[in-house]
Amino acid sequence: MTTASTRPPEGRYGRTSDERADRTLKVVGAVLAAALLGLVGWFGYHYVAKNEISAEVISFEPGEKSVQVHLEVRKDADADGYCTVRSQAEDGAEVGRADFRFDGDATRIDKVVTLRTTAPGTTAELLGCHAG
């Protein structure tokens, strides 16, 4: 004697619940991946395209009441902005902080600025640059 099968014939009654769940997971995964890719692209664009002014400290010369800081600034020709520089004492305490403005049509500016300090400063650190 043969045993009767309890499973329905393959493909006769549509997809199984496992197949439907797999398809749903694939669709949800694709939508989430597209959203994540769009978000990363948006942040990347705003970080690269909107950063109109940047700088770096080339060198600095500490003194008793000030620090001479040589900055190299790169900016768009029509951008105006400022860079914030600070100095710390030997014990790590902040002894000076100032904003230095960079205007004009030049796209690359080499400038030595003087940061006044309340005590002898041993460092010069660029905290950031901002358009505006």
C-alpha positions as YAML, in Angstrom:
chain: A
units: angstrom
residues:
- id: 1
  name: MET
  ca: [0.00, 0.00, 0.00]
- id: 2
  name: THR
  ca: [0.99, 3.55, -0.58]
- id: 3
  name: THR
  ca: [0.71, 6.32, 1.92]
- id: 4
  name: ALA
  ca: [-1.30, 9.37, 0.92]
- id: 5
  name: SER
  ca: [0.62, 12.65, 0.90]
- id: 6
  name: THR
  ca: [-0.59, 15.35, 3.28]
- id: 7
  name: ARG
  ca: [1.16, 18.14, 1.37]
- id: 8
  name: PRO
  ca: [-0.67, 19.88, -1.44]
- id: 9
  name: PRO
  ca: [0.84, 19.67, -4.90]
- id: 10
  name: GLU
  ca: [3.72, 22.17, -5.50]
- id: 11
  name: GLY
  ca: [2.63, 25.51, -6.99]
- id: 12
  name: ARG
  ca: [-1.03, 24.65, -6.98]
- id: 13
  name: TYR
  ca: [-2.15, 26.95, -4.16]
- id: 14
  name: GLY
  ca: [0.30, 29.89, -4.47]
- id: 15
  name: ARG
  ca: [3.29, 30.74, -2.33]
- id: 16
  name: THR
  ca: [3.86, 29.41, 1.15]
- id: 17
  name: SER
  ca: [3.98, 31.75, 4.10]
- id: 18
  name: ASP
  ca: [7.79, 31.38, 4.27]
- id: 19
  name: GLU
  ca: [8.15, 32.52, 0.66]
- id: 20
  name: ARG
  ca: [5.89, 35.53, 1.29]
- id: 21
  name: ALA
  ca: [7.90, 36.46, 4.41]
- id: 22
  name: ASP
  ca: [11.20, 36.19, 2.49]
- id: 23
  name: ARG
  ca: [9.89, 38.48, -0.25]
- id: 24
  name: THR
  ca: [8.62, 41.01, 2.32]
- id: 25
  name: LEU
  ca: [12.00, 41.03, 4.08]
- id: 26
  name: LYS
  ca: [13.79, 41.61, 0.77]
- id: 27
  name: VAL
  ca: [11.54, 44.55, -0.10]
- id: 28
  name: VAL
  ca: [11.89, 46.12, 3.36]
- id: 29
  name: GLY
  ca: [15.69, 45.62, 3.24]
- id: 30
  name: ALA
  ca: [15.93, 47.27, -0.18]
- id: 31
  name: VAL
  ca: [13.86, 50.27, 0.96]
- id: 32
  name: LEU
  ca: [15.96, 50.72, 4.11]
- id: 33
  name: ALA
  ca: [19.21, 50.40, 2.13]
- id: 34
  name: ALA
  ca: [18.03, 53.06, -0.34]
- id: 35
  name: ALA
  ca: [17.05, 55.38, 2.51]
- id: 36
  name: LEU
  ca: [20.44, 54.90, 4.22]
- id: 37
  name: LEU
  ca: [22.28, 55.55, 0.96]
- id: 38
  name: GLY
  ca: [20.26, 58.73, 0.44]
- id: 39
  name: LEU
  ca: [21.00, 59.93, 3.98]
- id: 40
  name: VAL
  ca: [24.74, 59.29, 3.62]
- id: 41
  name: GLY
  ca: [24.72, 61.13, 0.29]
- id: 42
  name: TRP
  ca: [22.88, 64.10, 1.79]
- id: 43
  name: PHE
  ca: [25.32, 64.40, 4.71]
- id: 44
  name: GLY
  ca: [28.28, 63.97, 2.35]
- id: 45
  name: TYR
  ca: [27.06, 66.70, 0.03]
- id: 46
  name: HIS
  ca: [26.51, 69.16, 2.86]
- id: 47
  name: TYR
  ca: [29.90, 68.37, 4.39]
- id: 48
  name: VAL
  ca: [31.83, 68.78, 1.13]
- id: 49
  name: ALA
  ca: [29.80, 71.38, -0.77]
- id: 50
  name: LYS
  ca: [28.89, 73.63, 2.15]
- id: 51
  name: ASN
  ca: [32.39, 73.76, 3.66]
- id: 52
  name: GLU
  ca: [33.32, 77.09, 2.03]
- id: 53
  name: ILE
  ca: [36.29, 77.91, 4.27]
- id: 54
  name: SER
  ca: [38.99, 75.72, 5.81]
- id: 55
  name: ALA
  ca: [42.42, 76.31, 7.28]
- id: 56
  name: GLU
  ca: [45.40, 74.72, 8.94]
- id: 57
  name: VAL
  ca: [48.08, 75.89, 11.35]
- id: 58
  name: ILE
  ca: [51.44, 75.94, 9.56]
- id: 59
  name: SER
  ca: [53.50, 77.04, 12.55]
- id: 60
  name: PHE
  ca: [53.29, 79.05, 15.75]
- id: 61
  name: GLU
  ca: [55.66, 81.05, 17.92]
- id: 62
  name: PRO
  ca: [54.78, 81.17, 21.64]
- id: 63
  name: GLY
  ca: [55.49, 84.26, 23.72]
- id: 64
  name: GLU
  ca: [54.85, 85.69, 27.19]
- id: 65
  name: LYS
  ca: [51.61, 87.56, 26.35]
- id: 66
  name: SER
  ca: [50.77, 86.29, 22.86]
- id: 67
  name: VAL
  ca: [51.23, 83.53, 20.32]
- id: 68
  name: GLN
  ca: [52.06, 84.25, 16.68]
- id: 69
  name: VAL
  ca: [50.12, 81.77, 14.51]
- id: 70
  name: HIS
  ca: [50.80, 81.20, 10.80]
- id: 71
  name: LEU
  ca: [47.50, 80.12, 9.18]
- id: 72
  name: GLU
  ca: [46.91, 78.89, 5.66]
- id: 73
  name: VAL
  ca: [43.28, 79.49, 4.73]
- id: 74
  name: ARG
  ca: [41.47, 78.05, 1.69]
- id: 75
  name: LYS
  ca: [38.06, 79.38, 0.75]
- id: 76
  name: ASP
  ca: [35.71, 80.02, -2.14]
- id: 77
  name: ALA
  ca: [36.33, 83.33, -3.91]
- id: 78
  name: ASP
  ca: [32.99, 84.77, -2.84]
- id: 79
  name: ALA
  ca: [33.06, 83.34, 0.71]
- id: 80
  name: ASP
  ca: [33.75, 85.37, 3.81]
- id: 81
  name: GLY
  ca: [34.29, 83.79, 7.19]
- id: 82
  name: TYR
  ca: [36.33, 83.40, 10.31]
- id: 83
  name: CYS
  ca: [38.56, 80.84, 11.98]
- id: 84
  name: THR
  ca: [38.77, 80.23, 15.73]
- id: 85
  name: VAL
  ca: [42.20, 79.66, 17.26]
- id: 86
  name: ARG
  ca: [43.05, 78.90, 20.88]
- id: 87
  name: SER
  ca: [46.18, 78.53, 22.98]
- id: 88
  name: GLN
  ca: [46.82, 76.52, 26.12]
- id: 89
  name: ALA
  ca: [49.32, 76.86, 28.92]
- id: 90
  name: GLU
  ca: [51.73, 74.11, 29.85]
- id: 91
  name: ASP
  ca: [49.26, 72.73, 32.40]
- id: 92
  name: GLY
  ca: [46.49, 72.47, 29.75]
- id: 93
  name: ALA
  ca: [44.48, 75.52, 30.83]
- id: 94
  name: GLU
  ca: [43.16, 77.68, 28.02]
- id: 95
  name: VAL
  ca: [44.94, 81.04, 28.05]
- id: 96
  name: GLY
  ca: [43.68, 82.55, 24.81]
- id: 97
  name: ARG
  ca: [40.96, 82.20, 22.19]
- id: 98
  name: ALA
  ca: [40.08, 84.47, 19.28]
- id: 99
  name: ASP
  ca: [38.26, 84.57, 15.95]
- id: 100
  name: PHE
  ca: [40.17, 85.84, 12.92]
- id: 101
  name: ARG
  ca: [38.18, 87.09, 9.94]
- id: 102
  name: PHE
  ca: [39.10, 86.28, 6.33]
- id: 103
  name: ASP
  ca: [37.38, 88.31, 3.61]
- id: 104
  name: GLY
  ca: [38.17, 89.17, 0.03]
- id: 105
  name: ASP
  ca: [38.34, 87.40, -3.32]
- id: 106
  name: ALA
  ca: [41.53, 85.38, -2.72]
- id: 107
  name: THR
  ca: [40.99, 81.63, -2.55]
- id: 108
  name: ARG
  ca: [44.21, 80.92, -0.63]
- id: 109
  name: ILE
  ca: [45.47, 83.16, 2.15]
- id: 110
  name: ASP
  ca: [48.71, 82.81, 4.13]
- id: 111
  name: LYS
  ca: [48.52, 85.03, 7.18]
- id: 112
  name: VAL
  ca: [50.32, 85.36, 10.50]
- id: 113
  name: VAL
  ca: [47.90, 86.39, 13.24]
- id: 114
  name: THR
  ca: [48.57, 87.36, 16.84]
- id: 115
  name: LEU
  ca: [46.60, 85.58, 19.53]
- id: 116
  name: ARG
  ca: [46.79, 87.49, 22.83]
- id: 117
  name: THR
  ca: [47.03, 85.30, 25.91]
- id: 118
  name: THR
  ca: [46.51, 85.79, 29.65]
- id: 119
  name: ALA
  ca: [49.60, 83.70, 30.48]
- id: 120
  name: PRO
  ca: [52.42, 82.18, 28.44]
- id: 121
  name: GLY
  ca: [50.82, 79.94, 25.81]
- id: 122
  name: THR
  ca: [52.59, 76.78, 24.66]
- id: 123
  name: THR
  ca: [50.23, 75.68, 21.88]
- id: 124
  name: ALA
  ca: [48.18, 77.03, 19.00]
- id: 125
  name: GLU
  ca: [45.17, 74.99, 17.99]
- id: 126
  name: LEU
  ca: [42.73, 75.66, 15.15]
- id: 127
  name: LEU
  ca: [39.25, 74.91, 16.49]
- id: 128
  name: GLY
  ca: [37.45, 75.41, 13.19]
- id: 129
  name: CYS
  ca: [36.40, 77.77, 10.43]
- id: 130
  name: HIS
  ca: [32.92, 78.99, 9.60]
- id: 131
  name: ALA
  ca: [31.47, 80.90, 6.68]
- id: 132
  name: GLY
  ca: [29.53, 84.00, 7.48]
...
